[in-house]
Amino acid sequence: MSNENAAVGDVRRKGGLGQRIAYACGNLGQSAFYNAMSTYFVVYVTSCLFSGVDKALAAKLIGVITSLVVIIRIAEIFIDPLLGNIVDNTTTKWGRFRPWQFIGGAVSAVLLAIVFSGMFGLVNVNTTLFIVLFVITFVVLDVFYSLRDISYWGMIPALSSDSHERSTYTSLGSFTGSIGYNGITIVVITHEMAVVKEICHRVAVIESGVIKEMGRVVDIFTNPQSQTMKDFVTSIINMELPAGIKNLGVTDQPSPDRYMLVRLRFKGAATSDPVVADIVRKFNVEVSVLYGNIDYIQDEPFGYLIVVIMGDMETQAKAFSYIKTLPIGSEVLGYVPRNH
């Protein structure tokens, strides 16, 4: 880069390609960092950080931390000008801005990792010490983030005296910032399926170093294949047969005096399809709905229906074969007596 302490007349009017790329990349990580703190941090605190803590205490701790965030955002109105003054008055052999780019980025990165580790599990050991250290860590993190952000945008006048060139740097920084902000991916490692259900888009199930299954959260949750995932999902989605249905005398073998018991799984647009009515109309059978449930995973609906298909054995089989051609999940749970 050009010497940021040079006199105005010596400042280059047009930066080289390498200088422009270097400047643009500087805001890529900065914006990803900001998104992690402004979006994922709140979700992490409210859904995951205190999952192992008593609910009443967790509510108080969440209140303290969210209040802290609000206070810091208000305080930034008064603190940022002071931080800008510190940057402007910095005098080193590396210039005014480079030290804060390095120090601010390094310190913020380390503190961000500490914050998202839950202070290395301290919350489960000593909540008082945790909240004190958390508040200190978060305040220091925010200060160093601001120092880096202020020095980043304040660097533009030192790079060029030409207004067009300054606009180019501003546009490049904004462009890569948009990519960093919208392209961030957070990897969450947890056994808390409620957290995965609320904040994750994709999930992978790993057991003994082997990926058992992987895909969209709504796909894996509504149709888990591995026993491990089935066990996890049952903690938030009840896939067991209700006791009332079990007491109907369900068997595995079909017979002329029994009806087919079927579970239908819906997701997305299929939840609004008139599947039951369609079966009744096409095969002239009666369908009894014994149980139903609809839930949402990140605004995408999914649900289950447990139904009994009534009719002779051939008609039941044809109706189920037709169901298998539909864009829904289905499985035969067994067979119940005709007088259920």
C-alpha positions, -999 to +999 in steps of 0.1 A: +000+000+000+011+036-004+026+053+026-004+065+047+017+093+063+028+108+031+019+144+022-012+150+002+007+158-029+025+125-027-006+103-023-012+082-054-042+091-073-048+055-084-040+024-064-027-008-080-049-039-084-032-056-055-038-027-032-075-026-042-079-063-037-062-061-003-084-033+008-116-051-004-107-083+014-103-064+047-140-059+050-149-094+040-140-108+074-151-077+092-186-080+080-188-117+086-177-109+122-204-083+125-231-107+113-219-133+138-223-107+166-255-091+155-275-121+144-260-154+156-249-142+189-284-134+201-297-168+188-268-185+205-274-168+239-312-174+239-312-209+225-279-226+233-256-209+258-276-217+289-291-251+278-276-268+308-286-242+334-318-240+355-345-222+334-352-195+359-315-187+363-310-189+325-338-163+320-320-139+343-286-144+326-302-139+292-317-107+304-284-094+317-266-102+284-293-088+261-294-057+283-257-054+280-259-055+242-285-027+241-264-005+265-233-010+244-251-001+212-263+032+229-228+038+244-212+035+209-228+068+199-205+085+224-175+061+225-169+058+187-157+095+184-132+089+212-120+058+195-117+077+162-096+103+180-073+075+193-068+062+158-061+097+144-035+103+170-017+070+166+019+075+155+040+044+147+065+034+120+036+013+105+014+043+102-019+052+119-042+025+106-022-007+101-016-014+138-053-012+146-062-034+116-039-061+130-045-056+168-082-050+164-087-081+142-065-104+163-080-095+196-116-095+184-111-130+168-097-145+200-124-129+221-152-140+197-140-176+200-141-173+238-176-158+238-190-186+216-174-212+237-195-200+267-163-190+284-151-226+281-181-239+300-177-216+330-214-210+331-219-245+344-193-240+371-197-205+386-225-183+371-214-152+390-178-154+378-191-163+343-213-132+340-186-109+353-160-122+329-185-124+300-194-087+304-157-077+305-149-098+275-178-086+255-170-049+262-134-053+253-144-073+221-167-045+210-141-018+216-114-036+195-139-044+168-148-007+166-111+003+165-106-019+135-138-008+118-130+029+123-094+025+111-106+005+081-129+032+067-107+060+080-078+047+058-094+057+025-083+094+026-047+081+032-049+058+002-057+085-024-065+122-027-087+116-058-124+116-050-132+090-078-105+067-064-119+071-029-153+061-042-138+030-058-123+019-025-156+026-007-175+006-033-151-023-031-153-024+007-191-023+006-192-051-020-170-075-002-187-065+031-221-076+016-205-110+007-191-114+041-223-104+059-246-126+038-223-155+031-213-164+067-217-200+077-217-210+114-208-246+123-227-256+155-216-288+173-243-299+197-265-327+209-293-302+216-317-308+187-339-279+198-310-256+189-305-273+156-342-270+148-342-233+155-310-219+140-295-245+115-302-250+079-283-282+073-273-309+097-248-338+097-250-368+121-215-381+130-209-412+150-175-427+157-160-404+131-184-416+104-211-394+088-243-413+092-265-389+073-265-353+061-289-329+046-314-301+052-327-299+088-363-303+078-355-334+056-335-351+083-359-343+111-390-355+093-374-386+079-343-397+099-325-428+086-299-436+112-309-449+146-287-422+162-307-394+145-340-411+153-330-411+190-321-374+188-352-364+169-375-380+195-363-355+220-383-327+202-406-346+178-427-373+192-426-402+167-439-428+191-474-442+186-498-426+212-508-450+239-544-450+228-534-463+193-511-489+208-540-502+229-560-510+197-542-543+194-518-534+165-502-564+148-476-568+120-495-592+098-524-582+075-556-603+076-592-600+062-605-589+096-580-560+100-574-525+085-541-510+076-526-484+100-505-459+081-483-429+091-482-400+065-454-375+067-458-341+051-435-311+047-435-279+028-463-273+003-475-310+007-489-301+041-518-284+023-526-312-002-559-330+004-543-365+005-569-382+026-598-368+005-580-379-026-576-415-014-613-417-004-624-404-038-601-426-059-606-459-041-640-455-025-627-463+009-631-448+043-601-433+060-601-427+098-577-401+112-565-412+146-537-387+152-523-355+136-496-329+143-482-299+125-450-280+134-426-257+118-388-257+112-377-222+103-410-213+087-413-245+067-443-266+079-441-304+085-465-328+100-477-363+106-510-381+102-518-415+115-547-430+096-566-462+092-574-473+056-607-492+057-616-517+030-608-552+018-571-562+017-567-556-020-582-521-018-560-513+012-529-524-007-539-504-038-545-473-018-511-476-001-494-481-034-509-449-046-498-431-015-462-442-022-463-423-055-472-390-038-445-365-027-449-374+009-434-399+033-454-429+043-451-462+063-473-490+074-473-491+112-493-523+114-529-535+113-558-529+136-590-548+142-620-538+121-640-529+152-612-505+165 
